[in-house]
Amino acid sequence: MVVLGLILLIIGLVAHIPILTTIGAILLVVGLILNFVPIGGSSRRVY
């Protein structure tokens, strides 16, 4: 999700398409939040 958001963000900025930039930024933020917050009380990190 983070990679997809980053790709859409870059394409939106290069092609000057505001909706792609917005969607890319939202996907990037949501992807980063879901990556750092454990869902269901289980931690996905391996120490």
C-alpha positions as YAML, in Angstrom:
chain: A
units: angstrom
residues:
- id: 1
  name: MET
  ca: [0.00, 0.00, 0.00]
- id: 2
  name: VAL
  ca: [2.89, 2.32, 0.80]
- id: 3
  name: VAL
  ca: [4.56, 1.60, -2.54]
- id: 4
  name: LEU
  ca: [1.31, 2.13, -4.45]
- id: 5
  name: GLY
  ca: [0.74, 5.42, -2.65]
- id: 6
  name: LEU
  ca: [4.26, 6.56, -3.42]
- id: 7
  name: ILE
  ca: [3.90, 5.68, -7.11]
- id: 8
  name: LEU
  ca: [0.56, 7.50, -7.40]
- id: 9
  name: LEU
  ca: [1.99, 10.50, -5.56]
- id: 10
  name: ILE
  ca: [4.96, 10.72, -7.94]
- id: 11
  name: ILE
  ca: [2.78, 10.25, -11.05]
- id: 12
  name: GLY
  ca: [0.36, 12.89, -9.80]
- id: 13
  name: LEU
  ca: [3.14, 15.37, -9.18]
- id: 14
  name: VAL
  ca: [4.89, 14.74, -12.51]
- id: 15
  name: ALA
  ca: [1.69, 14.74, -14.61]
- id: 16
  name: HIS
  ca: [0.13, 17.63, -12.62]
- id: 17
  name: ILE
  ca: [-2.97, 15.58, -11.76]
- id: 18
  name: PRO
  ca: [-4.21, 16.73, -8.35]
- id: 19
  name: ILE
  ca: [-6.54, 13.77, -7.72]
- id: 20
  name: LEU
  ca: [-3.69, 11.27, -8.14]
- id: 21
  name: THR
  ca: [-1.52, 13.30, -5.79]
- id: 22
  name: THR
  ca: [-4.30, 13.33, -3.18]
- id: 23
  name: ILE
  ca: [-5.02, 9.59, -3.46]
- id: 24
  name: GLY
  ca: [-1.29, 8.81, -3.38]
- id: 25
  name: ALA
  ca: [-0.76, 10.88, -0.23]
- id: 26
  name: ILE
  ca: [-3.76, 9.25, 1.51]
- id: 27
  name: LEU
  ca: [-2.58, 5.74, 0.60]
- id: 28
  name: LEU
  ca: [0.93, 6.56, 1.75]
- id: 29
  name: VAL
  ca: [-0.22, 7.86, 5.15]
- id: 30
  name: VAL
  ca: [-2.69, 5.01, 5.73]
- id: 31
  name: GLY
  ca: [-0.09, 2.46, 4.70]
- id: 32
  name: LEU
  ca: [2.48, 3.88, 7.09]
- id: 33
  name: ILE
  ca: [-0.04, 3.98, 9.95]
- id: 34
  name: LEU
  ca: [-1.12, 0.38, 9.35]
- id: 35
  name: ASN
  ca: [2.52, -0.65, 9.15]
- id: 36
  name: PHE
  ca: [3.41, 0.76, 12.57]
- id: 37
  name: VAL
  ca: [0.18, 0.05, 14.48]
- id: 38
  name: PRO
  ca: [-0.40, -3.62, 15.33]
- id: 39
  name: ILE
  ca: [-3.87, -4.78, 14.31]
- id: 40
  name: GLY
  ca: [-5.84, -7.16, 16.53]
- id: 41
  name: GLY
  ca: [-3.36, -6.89, 19.37]
- id: 42
  name: SER
  ca: [-0.75, -9.00, 17.61]
- id: 43
  name: SER
  ca: [2.65, -7.62, 16.86]
- id: 44
  name: ARG
  ca: [4.05, -8.36, 13.42]
- id: 45
  name: ARG
  ca: [7.61, -7.42, 14.37]
- id: 46
  name: VAL
  ca: [10.19, -10.13, 14.92]
- id: 47
  name: TYR
  ca: [12.95, -9.38, 17.41]
...
